[in-house]
Amino acid sequence: MPKVKSKKGRNTFRYNVDRKKLKRRSKRKAAPRIECSHIRRAWDDKKTVAQNLAEMGLAVDPNKVTGIQEQKASEMEVDRTEAANKFIRKPYVIRELEAAASLPEKKTTTLSEDMIQYVRYMIENYGENYKKMARDEKNYYQDTPKQIRRKIELYKRYHPDEYKELLQSMKDVKMDVR
């Protein structure tokens, strides 16, 4: 039979812990960081999430706004959200969000620096000969000719200007050799 574990020590006060810092950290964790700067500026910490969003003209539950409701929704909940949405105190938030959404999105897709160097090396040395590329000693991952071709096509798609410059520089080198 196992023995019952008794409490061996007693609770002691930890003098090296800063209580003020602990409280600040716990407050930060309790109030999550709002990523959207427009909403963050208009946010009031003294109000609830529903009240803040209603003042901005945003919806807490999109299903209630669009008309998709659960069958069990009580009349009190529906009436409360309709009354809150009638008066928008901070309409500038919606305008700022719409303006930010209408801006064109920047393309952030790219290849890793290692992949770019690998593809450039292969093109500079072998041009379009994928079989020779597959036998090169720098082909560490032992890519097949088709895999190498796909990587080169990715490079062409994501960096078309650099690819054109690379081909142009290769033509210039061939002209100098002759």
N, C-alpha and C positions, 0 to 999 in steps of 0.2 A: 504494500500500500504506500502510495506517495504521501509525503508529509505535507502538512498545510504550511504554506509560506506566510510567515509573519512579516509585518512591516519592520524593517531593520533600522531605518533611519527616521528622522523627522524632517518636516518641511523647514527649510532654512531660507532666509531672505538673501536674495542674490544682489549684492551691492554693486557689482560691475555692470548691471543692466540698466540702461537709461529708459525709464518709464515713459518719458515724454516722446522719445523717438519711437518706441513701440506703439504708442497711441497714434502718432502721425502715420506710421506705416499701415496700421490697421484701418485708419480712415481712408487712406489711398486705395487700399484693396477693396474696401466696401463700396467706394464710389468709383466705378470703372472709368477709364480714360475714354473720352469721346473723340474718335478719330477725325470726324468731319469738323473743320474749323468754323464753318458757318453756324452749325448747331451749337458748338461749344461756346461761342461768344454770346449766344442768346439764352443759354441754359441758366436756370435759377436753381441753386442747390437747395433752397428752402421749400421748393415745390416738388410734387411727385412727378414721376415720369409721364403719366397720363396728362397731368396739368400742363407740364412744359410742352409736350408735343401738341396739345390742343391749342395752346397760345400761338404756336408757330404755324398752325394749320396743317399739321401732319397727323397721321393716324397711328394709334397704338396697335390696333388690330385691323389689318387690311381687309379681312373677311367681312367685318361689319360695315365698312365703307362701300365695298363693291356690291353688297347685297347678299353675299353668300353667308348664311347664318346657320348655326346649329339649330336643331329642332328644339333643344332644351333651353335656348336663350330666353331669359326672363324679360319682361317688358321694362323693368327698372333699368337694366343695363343698356338697352337700346335707347331709351329716353335720355339717359345721362350723357351718352356719347353724342347724340344729336344736339343737345343743348350746348355742349362744350364746343362743338364744331361751328356753331352759328357765328361766333364773334372771334375773329383772329386778331390778336394784339400785335403780333410780330410778323406781318406779311413779307417783310424784306428777306426773311430766311428762305421762303419759297422762291422768291425772285433770284436770290443768289445761287440756290441749288439748281434752278433751271438754267441759269447762265453758265454754271460750271458744267452741267450735263451737255449743253449744246456745243461746247468746245471740242474740236477734233482730238481724238486720242492719239498719243504718240505710240509708235510701234517700239516695243521694248524687246522683241524677240531677237536673239543673237546666238552665236555659237561661243563655246568656250575658247579661250586664247590658245590652248593646246591644240584644239581641233583646227583652228584657223591656220596655225603654223604647220600642222601636219598636212593639210590640204594644199597649202601654198607650196610646200616642199615637193609634194608629189606632182603637182602640175608643172612646176619649174623643171623638174628632172625628166618627167616622162610624158608630158603633154596629155594625150588622150589614151595612152596605152595602159589599160587597167590591169592586164595580166602581168606586166613588168612591175607595176606598182605593188601588186600582191606579193611579189617575190623580193621586194626591197627589204633591207635589214632594219629600216626605221618603222616597218609595219609591225610594231610590237604586239598588237592585239590579234595578229594574223587574220586581218580582214580579207574576205574574198573579193574578187574583182567587182562583183555587184555591190557589195557593201561600200567599197571605196567610191564607186560611181554615185551611190546615193549620198554619201557625205559631200562629194563635190557638188552635186545638184543642190543640196542644202546650202552650201556656201554660196553658190550662184544666186539662190533665191533671197538669202538674208543680206548678202553684201554684193549687190550687182556692180556698184561703182568700183569697188576694190578688185573684183574679178576682171573687169574691163581694163583697169590699169595694169594688172598682172599680165594679161594677154598682150597688151601694148608693149610692156617692158620686154617680154619675151621676143616679140617681133623685132624690137630695136636691137636686141642682143644678136639675133640671127643675122640682121643686116650688117652689123659691125664685123662679124666673123667672116663674111664673104668678102 
